[in-house]
Amino acid sequence: MKRVIFFLALSASVCIVDLSAETSVDLTSPTLEVEVGKSIPLSCRVDAGRSGFPLFTWNASRGDILKSTVEGEVDFLAPEQSGPVSITVDVMINGEGISRQIDLNVLPAGALKKTADILITVDTETLKNVWLNSTHQSENFKAPLSIKGTFRYDPDSELAFAGGSWPTYPMYDDGTHGDVTAGDGIWSILMKFEKTDSKVYFAFDDGNSYRVEYESGLAWTVKMAWIELDEYPDDHSNPAFTPDRDKTVSWTASMAMEGGIYNER
């Protein structure tokens, strides 16, 4: 009678099946998680002693199996939809079949990334003839634009970290630091945060000489409008975002209209 021994490892090495004292099968993957559209290598190692040459047949419940030139080694190309996937390999040795399975979890794009790319843009073409108060009814943006907030940022590496006492950093309209087109009036800054669920608060300043509290009156007006339009409309302290995934945080013409910055409020 043949002896069957199962061994379940806590790592990505799935199991070993020993059909005899001379035959074992080891199905491994470097990880049990993969993002949509990405590939990972799979390996099925067979130790059959001197008793034959194994033949492999691979199948995946979703996604594609990409064969290699090495027997027992393939790449799994994840599908474009997230969710669980089962991969089986059937191994034939001396007319006897051995079937093994590995279960993977396909995650959304960027889920395994340790950083979150946060691109912040401000369309300063919208900041013309802005109504601030009864004595400043038609203020205009004056370059340059800067950003400040509860974060720390290194312009050289573009790395950023949540937490900070409102330091100020320049934004860019020169085709660098995430800015797409130089001189188009859309000022940008790309910050690569360590992923976190913590809120990051921010505000702006420009060269307009009329000041309100800690920034220009124009930047203060944008801030007060943005507070109601960000992803936390019930938080009225400052505009905020959460660097939990890649995202773009933008001030646009539609936000300027919705925020009512051209009329008495």
C-alpha positions in Angstrom: 0.0 0.0 0.0 1.3 3.4 -0.9 1.9 5.9 1.8 0.7 9.5 1.4 2.0 12.3 3.7 0.8 15.9 3.4 2.9 18.8 4.7 1.4 22.3 4.8 3.9 25.1 5.1 3.1 28.6 6.5 5.1 30.2 3.6 4.2 30.2 -0.1 5.5 26.6 -0.4 2.2 24.9 -0.6 2.7 21.2 0.1 4.8 18.1 -0.4 3.3 14.8 -1.4 5.4 11.7 -0.8 3.9 8.8 -2.8 6.7 6.5 -2.0 10.1 6.5 -0.3 11.6 7.8 -3.6 9.0 10.2 -5.0 8.0 13.7 -3.8 6.3 16.7 -5.3 6.8 20.3 -4.2 4.7 23.1 -5.6 5.9 26.6 -4.8 5.3 30.2 -5.4 7.3 33.2 -4.1 4.0 34.8 -2.9 0.3 34.0 -2.5 -0.7 37.5 -3.6 -0.4 39.2 -7.0 -1.8 42.4 -8.5 -4.1 42.3 -11.5 -2.2 42.0 -14.8 1.0 41.1 -13.1 2.9 37.8 -13.3 4.6 35.5 -10.8 6.7 32.4 -11.2 5.5 29.0 -10.2 7.6 25.9 -9.8 6.7 22.2 -9.4 9.7 20.2 -8.3 9.5 16.4 -8.6 11.9 14.1 -6.9 11.2 10.6 -8.4 14.5 9.0 -7.7 15.4 6.9 -10.8 11.9 5.8 -11.5 10.8 8.1 -14.5 10.5 11.5 -16.1 7.6 13.7 -15.0 5.1 15.3 -17.4 3.3 18.5 -16.3 -0.1 19.9 -17.2 -1.0 23.3 -15.7 -4.4 24.9 -15.4 -5.7 28.1 -13.9 -9.3 29.0 -12.9 -8.7 32.5 -14.2 -5.7 34.2 -15.8 -3.1 32.6 -18.0 -0.3 30.1 -17.6 2.8 31.1 -19.5 5.1 28.1 -20.2 8.9 28.4 -20.0 11.7 26.4 -21.5 12.2 24.6 -18.1 10.0 21.7 -17.4 8.0 22.2 -14.2 8.4 26.0 -14.2 5.8 28.5 -15.5 4.6 32.1 -15.0 1.1 32.9 -14.0 -0.3 36.0 -15.5 -3.1 37.4 -13.3 -6.4 38.4 -14.8 -7.6 42.0 -14.9 -10.2 41.3 -12.2 -9.3 40.9 -8.6 -10.4 37.9 -6.5 -9.3 34.3 -5.7 -7.6 32.1 -8.3 -6.8 28.3 -8.1 -4.0 26.8 -10.1 -3.5 23.1 -10.5 -0.7 21.1 -11.9 -1.1 17.4 -12.9 2.1 15.4 -12.9 2.4 12.1 -14.6 5.1 9.7 -13.5 5.3 6.2 -14.8 1.6 6.3 -15.7 0.5 7.5 -12.3 -1.1 10.9 -11.9 -0.4 13.4 -9.0 -2.6 16.5 -8.9 -1.6 19.5 -6.7 -3.3 22.9 -6.2 -2.3 26.4 -5.1 -4.7 29.2 -4.2 -3.7 32.8 -5.0 -5.3 36.1 -4.3 -5.4 38.6 -7.1 -5.4 42.1 -5.7 -6.3 45.5 -7.3 -3.6 47.4 -9.1 -1.2 49.1 -6.6 -2.3 47.1 -3.6 1.1 45.6 -3.0 2.9 48.9 -3.5 4.3 50.3 -0.3 4.0 53.9 -1.4 1.1 56.1 -2.6 1.8 58.6 -5.4 -0.2 61.7 -4.5 -0.3 64.3 -7.4 -1.7 67.6 -6.3 -2.6 70.1 -9.1 -4.1 73.6 -9.0 -5.4 75.2 -12.2 -4.5 78.8 -11.5 -6.3 80.0 -14.7 -9.4 79.6 -12.5 -8.0 82.1 -10.0 -8.8 85.3 -11.8 -11.4 87.9 -10.7 -11.9 86.0 -7.4 -14.3 87.7 -4.9 -12.6 87.9 -1.5 -14.7 90.5 0.3 -16.4 93.9 -0.2 -13.0 95.7 -0.5 -11.3 93.0 -2.6 -13.9 91.9 -5.2 -11.6 90.9 -8.1 -8.3 89.4 -7.0 -5.9 87.5 -9.3 -3.4 84.8 -8.7 0.2 85.9 -8.6 3.0 83.3 -9.0 4.6 81.4 -7.5 2.3 78.9 -5.8 3.3 77.0 -2.7 1.8 74.3 -0.6 1.9 73.6 3.1 0.4 71.1 5.4 0.8 68.3 7.9 3.4 66.4 6.0 7.2 66.4 5.3 8.5 66.4 1.7 11.9 66.0 0.0 11.8 67.8 -3.4 14.8 65.8 -4.7 13.5 62.3 -4.0 9.8 63.3 -4.0 9.4 61.2 -0.9 6.8 62.4 1.6 5.6 61.4 5.1 2.4 62.2 6.9 3.0 64.4 10.0 4.5 67.9 10.1 4.0 71.4 11.5 2.8 73.0 8.3 6.1 73.5 6.5 5.9 75.2 3.1 7.1 73.8 -0.2 7.1 75.1 -3.8 4.8 73.8 -6.4 5.8 73.6 -10.1 4.7 74.7 -13.5 7.9 73.8 -15.3 7.2 70.3 -16.4 8.9 68.7 -13.4 7.8 67.1 -10.1 4.6 65.7 -11.7 3.8 68.8 -13.7 2.7 67.7 -17.2 3.1 70.9 -19.3 5.3 73.8 -18.4 3.8 77.2 -18.4 0.1 76.1 -18.8 -1.0 77.6 -15.5 -1.6 74.2 -13.8 0.8 74.1 -10.9 1.7 70.6 -9.6 3.6 68.6 -7.0 4.1 64.8 -6.9 4.6 63.3 -3.5 5.4 59.7 -2.8 4.0 58.9 0.6 4.5 55.8 2.7 1.0 54.4 2.7 -1.1 55.4 5.7 -4.8 55.8 6.7 -3.9 59.1 8.4 -5.4 62.3 7.1 -3.0 64.8 5.6 -4.2 68.5 5.8 -3.0 71.1 3.3 -3.4 74.7 2.1 -1.7 77.0 -0.4 -0.2 80.4 -0.7 0.7 82.6 -3.6 2.3 86.0 -4.2 -0.9 88.1 -3.9 -0.1 90.9 -1.4 -3.5 90.9 0.3 -3.2 88.6 3.3 -5.9 86.8 5.4 -4.7 84.9 8.4 -1.8 82.6 7.3 -1.9 82.9 3.5 -3.0 85.3 0.8 -6.6 86.2 0.7 -7.0 84.4 -2.6 -5.4 81.2 -1.3 -7.6 81.5 1.8 -10.7 81.7 -0.4 -9.6 78.6 -2.3 -9.0 76.8 1.0 -12.4 77.6 2.4 -14.1 76.4 -0.8 -12.0 73.3 -1.1 -12.9 72.3 2.5 -16.4 71.6 1.3 -15.3 69.8 -1.8 -12.6 67.3 -0.6 -13.1 63.7 0.4 -14.0 64.8 3.9 -16.7 67.4 3.6 -17.7 67.0 7.2 -14.2 68.0 8.4 -14.2 71.8 8.3 -10.6 72.4 9.5 -8.7 72.3 6.3 -8.7 70.4 3.0 -7.5 66.9 3.5 -6.6 63.7 1.7 -5.5 60.2 2.8 -2.4 58.7 1.1 -3.7 55.2 1.2 -3.4 54.6 -2.6 -2.2 56.4 -5.7 -4.5 59.4 -6.4 -4.7 62.9 -7.9 -6.0 65.7 -5.8 -7.0 68.6 -8.1 -8.4 72.1 -8.0 -10.3 72.5 -11.3 -12.6 75.0 -13.1 -15.7 73.0 -12.1 -14.6 73.2 -8.4 -14.1 76.9 -8.7 -17.6 77.3 -10.0 -19.1 74.9 -7.4 -17.2 76.7 -4.6 -18.6 80.0 -5.7 -15.3 81.9 -5.5 -16.4 84.5 -8.1 -19.4 85.8 -6.2 -20.2 87.3 -2.8 -20.7 84.5 -0.3 
